[in-house]
Amino acid sequence: MPAVDEQTPQAPRHWEADVLLRDGRTAHLRPIRPDDADQLVDFYTRVSDESKYYRFFSPMPTLSAKEVERFTAVDFHDRVVLIVELGGQMIAIGQYDLVKDSEAEVAFLVEDKHQGRGIGQLLLEHLAQAGRERGVERFVAEVLPDNQKMIHTFRDAGYRLRSEYEDGVMALEFPIDPTDTSVGVMVAREHRAEAASIERFLHPRSVAVVGASRRQDTIGRALVRNLVIGNFTGRVYAVNPSTDAVSGMPAYASVNDIPGDVDVAVVAVPAEAVQDVVLDCAAKGVHGLIVISSGFAETGEEGRRRQRRLVGLARSYGLRLIGPNALGVINTDKAISLNASLSSLMPPGGRAGFFCQSGALGSAILEKVNNRGLGLSTFVSAGNRADVSGNDLLQYWEEDDATEVVLLYLESIGNPRKFSRIARKVSLRKPIIAVRSGRTTQGVPMGHAVRKISAPQQAVDAMFRQAGVIQVNTLDEMFDVAQLLAHQPLPRGRRVAVVGNSDALGLLAADAAAAVGLVVNKSVALGADAGADDFEDALDAAIDDPEVDAVVAVYIPPLNVSGEDVANVLAAVGEQSDKPLVSSFLGAEGVPELLRVPDVAGRSAGRGSVPSYPAVEAAVRALARVVEYAVWLRTPDGAALDPSDLDIAGARTLVNGALREHPDGIDLDEKQTARLLAAYGIELWAERPVADLRAAQKAGRELGWDVVLKATASHLRERPDLAHVWRNIDSSAEMRDAWESLHALITSTDDAGFVVQKNAPPGVPVAISSLEDPLFGPVVSFGIAGMAIELLQDRSYRIPPIGEHDAAAMVREVKSSPLLFGYRGSEVVDVGLVEQLILRVAQLQHDLPQVSALELPLVLAGAEGVSVLRATVRVDPVADSRSDWFARRLPTPAGDTDPG
């Protein structure tokens, strides 16, 4: 970036972003600079007279020097100007000008050949987000009636639009606060653009291998060979300036020399040469790059810098990038038959899409898939995941008819919140199974330019559950679950029948089922000499039993018996059953040939094929995972918090006022804390800080006595064995006794933080807290206060916004929850009020990112109510952790706040 005079007004750094256009190509959006004057003039010469007229309502063939200065010299407060660049050229400009307090006029101009790519919509999103940060509440715009494209840009944005027609001009006005509709529109556009970008990678008509080689045992030669032997239906081009031919096909000196179009370039050249390949591909109009080359972020700091430059350069020219350090991509669709990877093994066609962040593990994974007979629809190994991520693949797979099950091997999550949002949407249509390495250590591979997740492990696991993702611990367990979901229907409940010819294995199955929350309603022991007819009768009876939701079949054959007759029975029953059937058949793993049902689409195994597991315990564990997913699908979210009794505007005014006075952040005082909580319907039990006995007695009288005196210093609260609370004080004499007694017990009374508080009704102490995590955004937690939280970390977590079901689940998930439900004859707590309190805290944190931490460390939950006895709130300036909530943006190449 060019040097800028220190006196020049500066826009916030997070206003600059790479963006994805409607067609899946990229562009760069940023605030304008004074040195953009020449670029602005050049841009304006490429705009048609009609577009100029629509923008300025009169013929304006050129911009005067004064107009150029007005566009480029802005203060980024009363006037904000953003531009969109592609290949270093300005292709669009958008601005708003403050016309009166909290109201700004907005306008755009897009180069004609780039109109229809969704650029105006992106500018509106980013200008609205900038306006909200600057206190703008409403946009107005004047549009000529013939300018239907611009009118639709505003109308389709999802805001509450008002329009008037006067003097031949359409006057539009709308508040820019995000609405459910506007956010929904943005999310839908994001989905279409990200899915389109992946579609081009997986359905190319032509592929160029840059670095193709004649030498054996080279990466370039292997890539060409795999594309050709894999029967790719499109054109394959070899690019190598040092030779005329590779593998019997002509070689070209550069991508730009190729006579036909090139959709995707697979790059296998030294790391330092990859940037030149990007420029070559950009000149040719290539859609995307698959960078197999290593030598980037996985090698250290210099490699990270090289990777940042690579991604920035590729995006600046409209290119998306898979890798670097990637294994490649595979599409088994016979109409495509693409193996643009280093794996010589082309997996059989199947129903599962697989995203793998590890290039090194990719080949081993494909081998496992092949051995199990699982089959894949598509496979993507993203390596360092510098640009294309698992979120992009989820967007594509959501509507991909060939993919019915999604498999993810994740080594890092750049934007957990976006992942959660997309995964939840996908999970409602098709199951997602994920293995996440580094779960215990929260480690991030060296090649991944993302920050380590600071939220506790339980919060990450809760995010996966909340999104309906089936999280497993190993790759083997992933394939165990996948082969069940890919071929059998979902169970309706937890009731299982076990049918087998081994009593011992039947008992193992029953024990395993009990351990994972399944109920064995029926166990049929057929005996060692049972034949096919016996199995058929028993399986039919189990399937027809209304008290059975799933069936586990166990077959260990006598000596010298192939079991083919029994296999035919299992396959026939599995194909016709509307209940899942899993087996431990001959100790086989995967979907054996004998248990497969033919697939009309030519995939490895059809619907109804029966998965087999080498151990019956593995079959039961896989079934249990699928049961949990089926339960999640059937469980409604429950009603969200009714906003009618919330004062969200008042709460925002309070926290913004505190930050104006303390721009570096501040802990709210007691009155501010009480007001903030009251805005969300949370009553904070009043307390009076007291410095001496006389003040304590005065406070007791003012509160009407029946009070407590307590020391609130943190070093005392953390020691429950210290007697720092004196209850049931009802007179001056009793207050004197309490004061003197506590002073005798506490060593350092100067910093004890004595307060007087009205006696609260008895109850179980619970703690509720929330925070703004740099990656997750808002997080809320719940636990029983005291040692259960401090020693055992017995907390439950959710990512707001949450509904009634989430709040109820949070209360019941903690191991100490029986204390709330009458444990050992104690009084049953009004849990509904506890759940309401969780909902209110979660909503507050969701609405106010300025609240960096909120603690309700002591809430007494009783049979007739809840009393919030203590609360602390910290507010801090909002970073850009939510900058992608209301304006689409790709993850920054620097990886500092990777939102993708």
MARFI-139714 format. One record per residue (C-alpha): residue in one letter; x, y, z. Coordinates in steps of 0.2 Angstrom, whole numbers, plus 5000, padded with zeros to 4 digits. Layout:
BEGIN
AXYZ/...
//
This chain:
BEGIN
M500050005000/P500750174996/A501350285010/V499950415015/D500250585024/E499950565043/Q498650715041/T497650615029/P496050545037/Q496250355039/A494850225037/P494850075049/R495849935043/H494449815043/W493449915030/E494649835017/A494149665011/D494249534998/V492549494992/L491749354982/L490649414967/R489049324961/D489949224948/G491149154961/R492649264956/T493549374968/A493849564969/H494549684981/L493549814991/R494349955000/P494250135006/I494750264993/R496450354994/P497050524988/D498250434976/D496750354968/A496450504957/D497150444941/Q496350274943/L494650364946/V494850464930/D495350304920/F493850214927/Y492650344923/T493250344905/R492750164904/V490950194910/S489550214897/D488650384895/E487050294900/S487850234917/K488550414920/Y486850494916/Y485950374929/R487250414942/F487250604940/F485550634932/S486450734918/P487750714904/M489450714912/P490750644900/T492250684912/L492550724930/S493250894934/A494750914945/K493650974959/E492450824957/V493950704957/E494550784973/R492850774981/F492850584978/T494650554984/A494850674998/V493650615011/D493550605030/F492850435032/H491550505044/D490350625036/R490850555019/V491450375015/V491950314998/L492350134994/I493050064978/V493149894971/E494649834961/L495049694950/G496849664943/G497349834950/Q495949924941/M494550014949/I492849934942/A491650014954/I491450154967/G490150184981/Q489950324993/Y488850395006/D488750575012/L488050635028/V486550755024/K485950775042/D486150695059/S486150505057/E485550515039/A486650495024/E486450485005/V487150334996/A487550304978/F488550184967/L489350174950/V489950014942/E490849984926/D489649924913/K490549764909/H490549714927/Q488749754930/G487649604935/R488949524946/G488249584962/I489549724965/G488249854970/Q487449744983/L489249714990/L489549904991/L487849934999/E488249805013/H489949875016/L489350055016/A487950015028/Q489149925040/A490350075039/G488850195042/R488250095057/E490050105065/R489950295062/G488250315070/V487250335053/E485450265056/R484650285039/F485150295020/V484250395007/A484550384988/E483850464973/V483650354957/L482950384940/P481450274937/D482350204921/N483750144932/Q482949974936/K484549884941/M484950014955/I483150014961/H483149824962/T484849834971/F484049934985/R482349834985/D483149664986/A484349715000/G483049665013/Y482949835022/R481249915026/L481150025011/R480050175008/S479950264991/E479150424984/Y479050484966/E479350674964/D479950784950/G480350634939/V481550554953/M481250404964/A481650454982/L482150294993/E482350295011/F482750145023/P483550115040/I485150025039/D484949925055/P485149745050/T483449655049/D483149465049/T482749495030/S484249585026/V485349465035/G484449325026/V484749405009/M486549425013/V486749245018/A485849185003/R487049284992/E488549225001/H487949044999/R487649064980/A489349144977/E490349024987/A489548874980/A489748944962/S491648964966/I491848784971/E490748724956/R492048784944/F493348684953/L492448524953/H491648534936/P492948604924/R492948584906/S494748604904/V496248584916/A498048644914/V499448564923/V500848694926/G502448604929/A502048454919/S503648354917/R504248214906/R505348144920/Q504647994929/D504248004948/T503948194947/I502348274954/G502048364937/R502048194928/A500948114941/L499648244940/V499548234921/R499448044922/N498148044935/L497048164925/V497248054909/I497047884917/G495547944928/N494647974911/F494348154913/T493048204901/G493748384898/R495348444890/V497048424898/Y498448544894/A500248524899/V501248684903/N503148664903/P504248794894/S505748674893/T504948544882/D503748514867/A502748364874/V502348284890/S501548104891/G501148114872/M500248284872/P500948454867/A501648554880/Y501448744880/A502748874887/S501348964897/V499548954901/N499249104890/D499949004875/I498548874877/P497348894862/G495748854871/D494948914887/V495648854904/D494548834919/V495748764932/A497648764933/V498448634944/V500148714949/A501648604953/V503148724952/P504448784965/A503648904978/E504549054972/A503849034954/V502049014959/Q501649204959/D502249214940/V500949074937/V499549174945/L499949324933/D499949204918/C498349124923/A497549294926/A497949344909/K497149194902/G495549214912/V495749054922/H494449034936/G495448954950/L497148874955/I497548714964/V499248734971/I500148574975/S501748664977/S502448664995/G503648795003/F502348915010/A501648935028/E502148765033/T503948805032/G504048955044/E503949145044/E504649175026/G503449045019/R501949135028/R502449295020/R502549205003/Q500849125006/R500049295010/R500749374995/L500149224984/V498349234991/G498249424989/L498849424972/A497749284966/R496149364973/S496649534966/Y496449454949/G494849364953/L495549194956/R495149074970/L496448954976/I496448784984/G498048754994/P499548784994/N500348614999/A498748524993/L498448354987/G497148404975/V495348374970/I494248234964/N492548214956/T491948044953/D490448094943/K490547994927/A490148144917/I491648234924/S492848094931/L494148224937/N495648164947/A496648324948/S497648254963/L499248164968/S498348014972/S498447874959/L496847794967/M495247854960/P493947814973/P492347734968/G490847844966/G489747864981/R488647974991/A489948055003/G490948225000/F492548235009/F493548385014/C495248365021/Q496448495027/S497948385027/G498748345011/A499848215019/L498348115026/G497448135010/S498147975001/A497847875017/I496047935018/L495747885000/E496447715003/K495347685018/V493847745008/N494247624994/N494547475006/R492847505014/G491847514998/L491147675004/G491347784988/L491447964987/S490548094976/T491948224978/F493548244987/V494548404991/S496248415000/A496548605004/G498248585012/N498648755020/R496848815017/A497548985013/D495949035003/V494648895000/S494048825016/G492848695023/N491548825024/D491548845005/L491348665002/L489948655014/Q489048795004/Y489348684988/W488748514995/E487148595003/E486348584986/D487448454977/D486248314973/A487748184971/T488248214990/E487148145004/V488348135018/V489748265021/L491448215029/L492648335036/Y494448315043/L494848475051/E496548535058/S495948715062/I494348825060/G494648995054/N492949065058/P492048955070/R490449055070/K490249055051/F490648865051/S489248845064/R487948945054/I488348855038/A488448685046/R486848705055/K485948745038/V486748595029/S486448475044/L484548505042/R484748425024/K486148305025/P487248245040/I489048305043/I490348195051/A491848285057/V493548235065/R494448385072/S496348355076/G497048445091/R495448445101/T496448425117/T497848545114/Q496848665103/G498448665092/V498448745075/P499648665061/M501048775056/G500348805038/H498648875044/A498649055046/V497349065059/R497349105077/K497248975091/I495448955098/S495449045115/A493748975120/P493748815131/Q493648645123/Q491848625129/A491348775120/V491948715103/D491148545106/A489548635111/M489648725094/F489748565085/R488248495094/Q487248655092/A487548645073/G487048465072/V488748405067/I489248225072/Q490948245080/V491948085081/N493648055088/T494547955074/L494547925055/D493947745058/E492447805068/M492047935055/F491947795041/D490947685053/V489647825055/A489747875036/Q489447695029/L487847685040/L487147855035/A487647835017/H486647675015/Q485347655028/P483847765034/L483847865050/P483147785066/R481647845074/G482247815092/R483447735104/R482647565104/V483747425097/A483447235093/V484947125092/V484846965081/G486246845080/N486946675081/S488146705095/D487546725113/A489246805118/L489246935104/G487346975108/L487847015126/L489247125120/A488047215109/A486847245124/D488247305135/A488847425122/A487147485118/A486847525137/A488547615138/V488047735123/G486247775128/L485347645118/V484047525124/V483947345119/N482147305118/K482347135109/S483747015109/V483546855098/A484846715100/L484746605085/G486046475090/A487646435081/D486846325068/A485546455062/G485346465043/A484746595031/D482846565034/D483046585053/F483946745050/E482546805038/D481146765050/A482046845065/L482547005056/D480747025048/A480047005065/A481247135073/I480947255059/D479047245060/D479047265079/P478447435083/E479447435099/V481047425089/D481947575080/A483547495073/V484247315071/V485947245074/A486347085066/V487746975071/Y488346825060/I489846715064/P489746565053/P490146385057/L491746315050/N491746295031/V490246395028/S490346555016/G488846635024/E488246695006/D486446635010/V486346745026/A487146885017/N485846885003/V484546885017/L485347035026/A485447135009/A483647095005/V483047155022/G484147305022/E483547365005/Q481647345010/S481747405028/D481247585034/K482347555049/P484247555050/L485047385049/V486947365054/S487947205055/S489447125061/F489547005047/L491046885046/G492047015055/A492147115039/E492347305039/G491447425027/V490147375015/P490647195008/E490147144991/L488947014998/L487947145007/R487847274993/V486247324984/P486547374966/D486547564963/V485547634948/A486747784947/G488247664946/R488947704963/S489947584974/A488447534983/G486547574983/R485347624996/G484947485007/S486647405007/V487047345024/P488647405033/S489747285042/Y490947315057/P492347195063/A491747215081/V489947235086/E490447375098/A490947475083/A489247445075/V488347505091/R489347655093/A489047705075/L487247675077/A487247785093/R488047935084/V486647925071/V485247915084/E485948075092/Y485948155075/A484148095072/V483648165089/W484448335084/L483448335068/R481748305077/T482048425091/P481448605088/D482448755094/G481048815105/A480548995105/A481849135106/L481749275119/D480249395117/P481149555113/S479649665118/D480149685136/L481949725132/D482749895130/I484049855118/A484250035112/G484450095130/A485749965133/R486750015118/T486750195123/L487350145140/V488850045134/N489250165120/G489250315133/A490450215144/L491650185130/R491550365125/E492250415142/H493450265143/P493950225125/D495150095131/G493749995140/I493149995158/D492349885171/L490549955174/D490150015191/E488749945201/K487450065195/Q487950045177/T487949855179/A486149865187/R485449975173/L486249865159/L485549705166/A483849795169/A483749835151/Y483649645148/G482449605162/I483749555174/E483549625192/L485249635201/W485049615220/A485449785228/E487049805238/R487849945247/P489749955248/V490250005266/A491850065273/D491550065291/L490350005305/R489250165304/A489050155285/A488549975287/Q487250015301/K486550155290/A486450035275/G485549905285/R484250035291/E483950095274/L483649925267/G482449885281/W483649765290/D483549575287/V485249595278/V486849515276/L488649585278/K489949505267/A491649535260/T491649525241/A493549535237/S494049405224/H495349315235/L493949285248/R492649235235/E493849095229/R493949025246/P492248945251/D493048885267/L493349065273/A491849135283/H491649295275/V489749315276/W488649355291/R486749335289/N485149385297/I485649555303/D484149645310/S484749785321/S486249905325/A486849785338/E486849635327/M487749735314/R489149775326/D489349595331/A489449545312/W490649685309/E491849635323/S491649455320/L492149465301/H493549585305/A494249455317/L494149315304/I494849415289/T496649455290/S496649605278/T495149705280/D495649855270/D495349775254/A493949655259/G492649745249/F491249745263/V489449765257/V487749755265/Q486449665255/K484649615258/N484449435263/A483949335248/P482849185248/P483749015250/G484248925234/V485548825224/P486948945219/V487248945200/A488349045189/I488049115172/S489349205161/S489649265144/L491049335134/E491449405117/D492749285109/P493849345095/L493449195084/F491749135091/G490949305094/P489749285109/V489849135120/V488749095135/S489048965149/F488148895164/G488648795180/I488248765198/A489248895208/G490748845219/M491948695217/A490948605203/I491448745191/E493148795199/L493848615201/L492948505189/Q492548635175/D490748575176/R490048705164/S488948695148/Y489148815134/R488148885119/I488449005105/P487049135105/P485749165098/I484949025107/G483148965110/E482248885124/H482848705120/D484648765121/A484448845138/A483548695144/A484948575138/M486248685146/V485448665163/R485348485161/E487048445154/V488148495169/K488548345180/S487948435195/S486248465188/P485348345200/L485548485214/L484248585204/F482948435203/G482748385222/Y484348285225/R484248185241/G482548265245/S483048445243/E481848575236/V481548575217/V482148735209/D481048835197/V482148785182/G481148875170/L481649045178/V483548985177/E483248955159/Q482449125156/L483949205164/I485149105153/L484149165138/R484249345144/V486149345146/A486349255129/Q485349385121/L486249535129/Q487949455123/H487249435106/D486649615104/L488149695112/P489849645106/Q490549795117/V490249685132/S491849585132/A491449485148/L489849475159/E489849375175/L488449325186/P489449225198/L488149205212/V486349175207/L485249085220/A483948975211/G482548925222/A480748855221/E479949025219/G481249125210/V483049175206/S484049305214/V485549385206/L486649435220/R488249485211/A488649535193/T490149615184/V490249685167/R491749735156/V491549835141/D492849865128/P492949945110/V492349825097/A493649755086/D493249685069/S492849505076/R491049535069/S491549625053/D490849485042/W489149475051/F488249605040/A489449625026/R490149485016/R492049465015/L493349335012/P494649285026/T496149405026/P497649335018/A498649395033/G497649265043/D497549395058/T495649385059/D495249245047/P493449245045/G493249095033/
//
